Amino acid sequence: MRKSWFTIIYTLFSVFSGGAFAQKKLDSLGKQANLPTCIQYALEHQPLVRQSVIDQEIADRTVRSTLSAWYPQLNAGYNVLHYLQLPVTLIPDATTGERRPVALGAQNTSTVSFSLTQSVFSRDLLLASRTADVYRLQATQATVSNKIDVVVNVSKAFYDLILTQRQVDILTEDIARLQRSLQDASNQYQSGIVDKTDPQRARIALNNTLAQRKQYTDQVGAKYQVLKQLMGYPPTIPLNVTYDTLQLTNEIALDTTLLANPQNRIEYQLLQSQGQLLEANVRYNRWAYLPTVNANANYNLLYQNNFFGQLYNQSFPNSLIGLSVILPIFQGGRRIQQLKIAELQVNRLEWDLAALRSAVDAEYAQALSNYKGNLANYLALRENLALAEDVYRVVNLQYRSGIRAYLDVTVAEADLRTARLNVFNALYSVLISKLDVQRALGEIRF
């Protein structure tokens, strides 16, 4: 009884402590979630990854189940029979030699049997033994492939979200500046310094920016849900994404001198594992001419009596041991055709590998080209941002001094806003293209 209560208490403690730990982790992500923590959470909770882990366990259990046939197989059987009419046997008469029908046996019969079978040689079990490790490896590689997909997808969704958030922040800063400009233009109009077109232009610019910010603000909520879905994060629990712009800028660097090696790609490794299984299948079909050998042992307890109530009063045991050999001789050419099919499957896989090698080279070349182009564009736009800030500062001062028209200020403000948005769009493109390059190189590993 004590042991029972201890088990119950321990189980409840494990459940509540595990739930408390999970809730603590959710609370932590709800307050501050950067890219590494989002990826780590996704690798632990994303349904696709969890399914892959279960598939690994299923593969391991399947291998163990198949290999268990190498162990002795012990079976027991029981039956009870009642003859409504006893079987008849023709027995020759001792004097005349004439065969007469005689009913033999007991009215009631029961048998308790025990059988032991040991596989000595079987091509099915030999194939299972030689492919067990490859089969497990293939399941592991499938999990790795799904994890790579999760990392790339979560990273892209994270960058997309923070880009939109940053666009909202930029537009909010512009709105504050435009509101000051509108106030200044209105004051100058009321003082008779400028005509009414200046505050009207300021109002137009402000309204356009407010509408643009509303559009981006609505997108932030949708992109949060996309990120949660890719992470396997509960959709109704808050998630607060944090980032460091300087750190993101520092992360754009990439070694562009590397060469693509298809063997580093998980897709190539999966094809290699599949190739090992197909080659094993070729050997398996070549073994079709080999016999299947089993050792057998049986022990039977036979009970017979004409009266059912006395059926189990006496037993008549018998036992035997033996060896069975099954040798396939002719199957209509099926073995030859299956062997040819297995060999053709190996040849087809070689073309799959060749196609993948070519695709990896093309994918890497395209990804590297995009990265270099996006990086050059980002560097140019960052320089443009510095120039736009300086132009706006000078034009605004000249406007306040009465040298420039407000139209020039409006154009400078628009150029500055566009330059700031373009810089973050370019930074997003660089980070995304860097992920594509890393994936093409096979650098995202687990």
C-alpha positions in Angstrom: 0.0 0.0 0.0 2.9 2.4 0.8 4.5 1.6 -2.5 1.2 2.3 -4.2 0.8 5.7 -2.6 4.5 6.6 -3.3 4.0 5.8 -7.0 0.9 8.0 -7.2 2.6 10.9 -5.4 5.7 10.6 -7.6 3.6 10.6 -10.7 1.6 13.6 -9.7 4.8 15.5 -8.8 6.3 14.6 -12.2 3.2 15.8 -14.0 2.9 19.1 -12.2 6.6 19.8 -12.2 6.8 19.1 -15.9 3.8 21.3 -16.5 5.4 24.0 -14.4 8.6 23.8 -16.3 6.8 24.0 -19.6 4.8 27.0 -18.4 8.0 28.7 -17.2 9.5 28.2 -20.6 6.4 29.6 -22.3 6.5 32.6 -20.0 10.1 33.2 -20.8 9.5 33.1 -24.5 6.5 35.4 -24.0 8.7 38.0 -22.5 11.8 37.7 -24.7 12.3 35.5 -27.7 15.3 35.9 -29.9 16.1 33.8 -32.9 18.2 31.0 -31.1 15.5 30.5 -28.5 12.8 30.4 -31.2 14.8 27.7 -33.1 15.4 25.7 -29.9 11.7 25.8 -29.0 10.8 24.7 -32.6 13.2 21.8 -32.5 11.6 20.5 -29.3 7.9 21.2 -30.1 7.4 21.5 -33.8 4.9 18.7 -34.8 7.0 17.7 -37.9 10.1 17.2 -35.7 8.2 15.3 -33.0 6.7 13.0 -35.7 10.1 12.4 -37.1 11.4 11.4 -33.6 8.5 9.0 -33.2 9.3 7.6 -36.7 12.8 7.0 -35.5 11.5 5.0 -32.5 9.1 3.1 -34.8 12.0 2.2 -37.1 14.0 1.0 -34.1 11.1 -1.1 -32.9 10.5 -2.5 -36.3 14.2 -3.6 -36.6 14.0 -5.3 -33.2 10.7 -7.0 -34.1 12.2 -8.4 -37.3 15.5 -9.5 -35.6 13.5 -11.3 -32.9 12.9 -14.1 -35.4 16.5 -15.2 -34.8 15.6 -16.2 -31.3 13.9 -19.5 -30.5 10.2 -19.4 -31.1 8.2 -21.3 -28.4 4.5 -22.0 -28.9 1.9 -23.9 -27.1 -1.3 -25.4 -28.4 -4.4 -27.1 -27.0 -7.4 -28.8 -28.5 -10.2 -31.1 -27.4 -12.3 -33.3 -29.8 -15.4 -35.4 -29.4 -16.1 -37.9 -32.2 -19.7 -38.2 -33.0 -18.7 -41.2 -35.1 -15.3 -42.8 -34.8 -13.0 -43.1 -37.8 -13.0 -46.5 -39.5 -9.9 -48.4 -40.6 -9.8 -51.5 -42.8 -7.9 -54.2 -41.0 -7.3 -57.6 -42.6 -8.7 -60.7 -40.9 -6.1 -63.0 -39.4 -7.7 -66.2 -40.9 -9.3 -65.1 -44.1 -7.2 -62.2 -44.9 -10.3 -60.2 -45.8 -10.2 -56.5 -44.8 -12.9 -55.6 -42.4 -13.9 -52.1 -41.2 -13.0 -51.5 -37.6 -13.7 -48.3 -35.6 -10.5 -47.2 -33.9 -9.8 -44.6 -31.3 -11.5 -43.1 -28.3 -14.7 -41.1 -28.3 -13.0 -38.1 -26.6 -9.5 -36.8 -27.5 -7.4 -33.9 -26.2 -3.9 -32.7 -27.0 -1.6 -30.3 -25.3 1.4 -29.5 -27.4 4.6 -27.5 -27.1 6.7 -26.6 -30.1 10.2 -25.0 -30.4 11.5 -23.6 -33.7 14.9 -22.2 -34.2 15.8 -20.5 -37.5 19.1 -21.7 -38.7 19.2 -19.9 -42.0 16.8 -17.6 -43.7 17.4 -15.0 -46.3 14.8 -12.7 -44.8 16.5 -12.7 -41.4 19.9 -12.3 -43.1 18.7 -9.2 -44.9 17.2 -7.8 -41.7 20.5 -8.3 -39.8 22.6 -6.6 -42.5 20.3 -3.6 -43.1 19.3 -2.9 -39.4 21.8 -0.1 -38.9 21.1 1.4 -42.3 17.4 1.4 -41.6 17.9 3.1 -38.3 20.3 5.6 -39.9 17.8 6.4 -42.6 15.1 7.3 -40.0 17.7 9.5 -38.2 18.6 11.3 -41.4 14.9 11.9 -42.1 14.7 13.6 -38.7 17.8 15.7 -39.5 16.3 16.8 -42.8 13.1 17.9 -41.1 15.1 19.8 -38.5 17.0 21.6 -41.2 13.7 22.6 -42.8 12.4 23.8 -39.4 15.5 25.9 -38.8 15.4 27.6 -42.2 11.6 28.2 -42.1 11.6 29.6 -38.5 14.6 31.8 -39.3 13.0 33.2 -42.4 9.7 33.8 -40.6 11.6 35.5 -37.7 13.5 37.8 -40.1 10.2 38.6 -41.9 8.5 39.5 -38.7 11.3 41.7 -37.4 11.5 43.4 -40.8 7.8 44.3 -40.6 8.2 45.4 -37.0 11.1 47.6 -37.9 9.1 49.1 -40.8 6.4 50.0 -38.3 9.0 51.6 -36.0 10.5 53.6 -38.9 7.0 54.9 -39.9 6.2 55.8 -36.3 9.3 57.9 -36.1 8.4 59.5 -39.5 4.9 60.2 -38.3 6.3 62.1 -35.3 8.6 64.1 -37.6 5.7 64.7 -40.0 3.5 65.9 -37.2 6.1 68.5 -36.2 6.5 69.5 -39.9 2.7 69.9 -40.1 2.7 72.0 -37.0 5.5 74.2 -38.3 3.9 74.6 -41.7 0.6 75.5 -40.1 2.3 78.1 -37.8 4.1 79.6 -40.8 0.8 79.7 -42.8 -1.0 81.4 -40.0 1.9 83.9 -39.8 1.6 84.6 -43.5 5.0 83.4 -44.3 3.9 80.6 -46.6 0.7 79.8 -48.5 -1.8 77.1 -47.6 -0.2 74.5 -49.9 2.6 73.8 -47.4 0.4 72.6 -44.6 -1.7 70.7 -47.2 1.4 68.9 -48.5 2.4 68.1 -44.9 -1.1 66.7 -44.2 -1.0 64.6 -47.3 2.4 63.1 -46.4 1.2 62.5 -42.8 -2.0 60.7 -44.0 -0.1 58.5 -46.4 2.4 57.5 -43.7 -0.4 56.8 -41.2 -2.1 54.5 -43.7 1.2 52.7 -44.5 1.9 52.2 -40.8 -1.6 50.7 -40.3 -1.0 48.3 -43.1 2.3 47.1 -41.7 0.9 47.0 -38.2 -1.9 44.6 -39.3 0.8 42.4 -41.0 2.8 42.1 -37.8 -0.1 40.1 -36.1 -0.4 37.8 -39.0 3.3 37.2 -39.2 3.4 36.5 -35.5 0.9 33.7 -36.0 3.0 32.3 -38.9 6.1 32.2 -36.7 4.1 30.5 -33.9 2.8 27.9 -36.3 6.3 27.1 -37.6 7.6 26.9 -34.0 4.8 24.7 -32.8 4.0 27.5 -30.3 0.5 27.8 -28.8 -1.3 30.4 -30.9 -3.2 32.0 -28.0 -0.1 32.5 -25.8 1.8 35.8 -26.3 5.2 35.8 -27.9 7.5 38.8 -27.7 10.2 38.7 -30.4 13.4 40.7 -29.6 16.4 41.4 -31.8 19.5 43.5 -32.0 19.9 45.5 -35.3 23.7 45.7 -34.8 23.9 41.9 -34.3 21.8 41.3 -37.4 24.2 43.5 -39.4 27.1 41.6 -38.1 25.5 38.3 -39.1 25.5 39.0 -42.8 29.1 38.1 -43.3 29.7 34.8 -45.3 32.7 33.1 -46.8 32.0 33.1 -50.5 35.2 31.1 -51.4 33.7 27.8 -50.4 32.8 25.1 -52.9 29.6 23.1 -52.8 30.1 19.4 -51.8 27.0 17.4 -52.4 28.0 14.8 -49.8 27.4 17.4 -47.1 23.8 17.7 -48.0 21.3 15.6 -46.1 19.4 14.8 -49.3 22.6 13.2 -50.7 23.1 11.2 -47.5 19.5 10.0 -47.6 20.0 8.8 -51.2 23.2 7.0 -50.1 21.3 5.2 -47.3 18.6 4.3 -49.8 21.3 3.0 -52.1 22.7 0.7 -49.4 19.2 -0.7 -48.8 18.7 -1.2 -52.6 22.1 -3.0 -52.9 21.1 -5.2 -49.9 17.9 -5.9 -51.8 19.9 -7.1 -54.8 21.8 -9.5 -52.6 18.6 -10.6 -51.0 17.2 -11.6 -54.5 20.4 -13.4 -55.3 19.9 -15.5 -52.2 16.6 -16.6 -53.5 18.2 -19.9 -54.6 19.4 -20.7 -51.0 17.3 -22.9 -48.8 15.5 -22.0 -45.6 16.6 -24.2 -42.7 14.8 -24.5 -39.4 15.3 -26.8 -36.4 12.2 -28.1 -34.7 11.3 -29.8 -31.4 7.8 -30.9 -30.3 6.4 -32.3 -27.1 2.8 -33.5 -27.1 0.5 -34.8 -24.3 -2.3 -36.9 -25.8 -5.4 -37.7 -23.7 -8.0 -40.3 -24.9 -11.0 -41.7 -23.2 -14.5 -42.8 -24.2 -15.9 -41.0 -21.1 -15.4 -37.3 -21.1 -15.2 -37.0 -17.3 -12.2 -39.4 -17.3 -10.5 -37.8 -20.3 -7.6 -36.3 -18.4 -7.0 -39.3 -16.1 -4.2 -40.6 -18.2 -1.9 -39.0 -20.8 0.0 -40.6 -23.7 3.0 -38.3 -24.3 5.1 -38.2 -27.5 8.0 -36.0 -28.6 10.2 -35.4 -31.6 13.0 -33.3 -32.9 13.8 -32.5 -36.5 15.3 -30.4 -39.1 13.4 -28.9 -42.0 15.0 -27.6 -45.2 12.9 -25.8 -47.9 14.7 -25.4 -51.2 13.0 -23.4 -54.0 13.5 -25.2 -57.3 11.3 -23.5 -59.9 9.0 -20.4 -59.5 8.2 -19.6 -63.1 11.1 -17.2 -63.5 9.9 -14.9 -60.8 13.3 -14.9 -59.0 15.1 -13.8 -62.1 12.7 -10.9 -62.7 12.9 -9.7 -59.2 16.6 -9.7 -59.3 16.6 -7.7 -62.5 14.1 -5.2 -60.9 16.4 -4.8 -57.9 19.4 -4.2 -60.1 17.5 -1.6 -62.2 16.4 0.2 -59.0 20.1 0.5 -58.1 20.9 1.9 -61.5 18.0 4.4 -61.3 19.3 5.6 -57.9 22.7 6.3 -59.4 20.9 8.7 -61.8 19.1 10.3 -58.8 22.5 10.9 -57.3 23.9 12.4 -60.5 20.8 14.7 -60.8 21.2 15.8 -57.2 24.9 16.6 -57.7 24.0 18.8 -60.6 21.1 20.4 -58.7 23.3 21.2 -55.7 25.8 22.9 -57.9 23.1 25.0 -59.6 21.4 25.8 -56.3 24.6 26.9 -54.7 25.6 29.1 -57.7 22.1 30.7 -57.7 22.1 31.2 -53.9 25.6 32.7 -53.9 24.8 35.0 -56.8 21.7 36.2 -54.9 23.7 36.7 -51.8 26.4 38.8 -53.5 23.9 40.9 -55.3 21.8 41.5 -52.2 24.9 42.3 -50.2 26.1 44.8 -52.7 22.6 46.3 -52.8 22.5 46.5 -49.0 25.9 48.3 -48.8 24.8 50.8 -51.5 21.5 51.5 -49.8 23.2 51.9 -46.4 25.3 54.6 -48.0 22.2 56.1 -49.6 20.6 56.3 -46.1 23.5 58.3 -44.7 23.2 60.7 -47.7 19.4 61.0 -47.4 19.7 61.8 -43.7 22.3 64.5 -44.5 20.1 65.9 -47.3 17.0 66.0 -45.1 18.9 67.8 -42.3 20.3 70.5 -44.7 17.0 71.0 -46.6 15.0 71.2 -43.4 17.4 73.9 -42.0 17.2 75.8 -45.3 13.4 75.6 -45.2 13.3 77.0 -41.7 15.6 79.8 -42.8 13.2 80.6 -45.7 15.7 79.5 -48.4 13.9 76.4 -49.6 10.2 75.7 -50.4 8.3 73.1 -48.3 8.0 70.9 -51.4 11.8 70.3 -51.1 11.3 69.2 -47.5 8.5 66.8 -48.5 10.7 65.3 -51.2 13.6 65.0 -48.7 11.4 63.4 -46.1 10.1 60.9 -48.6 13.6 60.0 -49.8 14.7 59.5 -46.2 11.7 57.3 -45.4 12.3 55.3 -48.5 16.0 54.9 -47.8 15.4 53.7 -44.2 12.8 51.1 -45.4 15.0 50.0 -48.3 17.9 49.4 -45.9 16.0 47.0 -43.8 14.4 45.3 -46.8 17.9 44.8 -48.2 19.2 43.5 -44.8 16.3 41.0 -44.8 17.2 39.9 -48.4 20.8 39.4 -47.4 20.0 37.3 -44.4 17.5 35.2 -46.3 20.0 34.6 -49.2 22.7 33.8 -46.6 20.4 31.0 -45.2 20.0 29.7 -48.8 23.7 29.6 -49.3 24.3 27.8 -46.0 21.6 25.3 -46.9 23.1 24.7 -50.3 26.5 24.1 -48.7 25.0 21.7 -46.2 26.3 23.9 -43.3 23.1 23.6 -41.3 23.7 20.3 -39.5 22.5 18.3 -36.5 
